[in-house]
C-alpha cells in the first residue's frame, strides 16, 4: 500500500469533508460533527498565503488531510501550527506519518520554521505517540480546553523546536 501526499486542491473539498465525518477525526480535532460540503468548499476556495494544505491518498482515495499554518505576526514568523485528520478506517496505517513528514520537510528545508506547535487531547494516545516520534515534546497541559462529547476535555500543548 503506497501513500501519496500532495497539495490539496479546491476540488478535494468533498473528499476532505468525508475525512472529518469520521467520529475519531472530528472527536480528536476541533471540528464539529456532520460538516457541510459548503464549509469545506469555502475553506479551499481562498487559501491564505501562510497556509499549506495537503491530502494523503491511498489508491486515489483521499484518506487524510493536514493544514499547516505559518504565523503572520512578525515576532512569531518562525512558528507554525497544524491540524490533521485521517479517515477512521485508515488510522494506524502510516497516513499521519506521511502527512507530518511532508509538513516537517516543508518547515525545515523550505520555510525556515524553528518551532511547530500542536495541541492534542490527553486521551489521544496514538496522536501523542506520532508527534513524539517526530520530536515533539509535551510542554504543558490545559485542563477543560475544549468541549467534546458532552464534557470538557484537556489537551497537551506540544512543540517541536529545531536547535
N, C-alpha and C positions, 0 to 999 in steps of 0.2 A: 504494500500500500504506500503510495507516494503522496506526500503533502506538498502542494504548491502554494506559495504565498505571493500575492500580487497586490498592487494598489487597488483599493475599492473604487468603483465607478458608480455613477448615478443609477445605472440600470441594475445594480446589485441591491437596491433598496428592499425589494420584496424578499430576497434570499436572506438579507441581514435581519429583517423583521422576523423571519422564521427562526433564526438563531435565538432571538430574545423571547420567543414564545415559549421556550422550554422553561420548566419550573426552576431548574438549577441555574440557568442563565439569568433569569430576572431575579431569582431569590438571592443570588450571590453578588449582584450588582445593585446599582441604584435605579435600575429600570423598573417600570411598572408592568404588571401582567397585561396581556392582551394588547400589545402595541398596535397602533394603526399603521397601515401602509403609508398614509399621507405624512405621518410623523417622520418615518424613515426616508421618504422621498424628499421631504423638506430638508432634512439633515444633510443629504448628499447633493442637493441642488446647488448649494453655495458654500463649499467647504473653505473656511478661512485659511490664509497662507501659513499660519502657525500650527495647523492640524494636518496630520498624516494618517490616512485611514487605509487599513489593509484587510484583506479577506484571505482565509485559508480554504483551499479546495482539495477535495478528495474525489477523484473520478468526475471532475467538472461540477461537483456539488459544493456550494458554499457551506462550510461546516464551522466556521469561526470568523470572528471579527475583532480587530484591535484598532482603537483610536489613540493616537499619540499626540499629545498637546504640549507644545513648547510655550513656556511662559513669555508674555509680551512685556511685562514690567521690566524696565531697563536693569534693575538691580537683581532680577531673577531670570535673566535670559539664559543662564547656564543650567536651568532646571526644566524638567519635563515631567508630565504625569501621563498616565494611560488608563484606559478602561478596556476590558476584554470580555468576550463571551464565546462559548463553544456550545454547539448543539448538544443537548443532553445525551444523545446516543453515540456521541463521538468523544466524550471525555475519556481521559486516560490513554489516548492513542497518539499523543505527541503533537496535537494541534496547538495547544497553548505554548508548548516549547518552540514550535516553528514560528508562531506569531511573535513571541517575545524575543527570540533570537534576531528576527528581522528588525524589530524596533531598536534593540541594543546595538546592532550593527549601524543603523542609521545614526543613533545618538553618538556613538564612539568614533565613527570613521567619517561622518559627513556633516554633523551639526555641532560638534564640539560641546556636547552636553556633559556636564560634570556630575549632575545629580538627577536621578529618576525617582519619583515618589509614587507610592500606591497605597491605598487603604484596602485591607482585606478583613472580612468578617472573621472573628476569632475562631469560629467553628468551621471555617472553610479550609480544612487541613490540606487538601490537595493543592489549592492555590498557594497557600503559605509555603508548602514544600517546593512548588515550582519556582516561586520568587527566590527562595533561599538558594536553590540550585543555580540561579543566575546572579548570586552575590548580594541579594537584598538582605537587610537585617531589620529586625523589629526595633523601632526607636521608641515606641510607647503605645499605650492602649487608650482608646477613647470610649468610655462607658456610654451607653444609650446614644450612640452615634446616629443610628437610623431606625426607623420604624419598619418592621418586617414581620410578616406572618402574625400580625396582631400583638406584637410586643416589641419593646426596644431591644436593639442588638448592639453589641460592642464591636469595635474594629481595632485592628493593629495598624498603626502608621508604620510603613516600611519604606526603606530607601536603599538605593544602590549609589554609592559615591565613588567616583573614579579618583584615585590618588594622583 
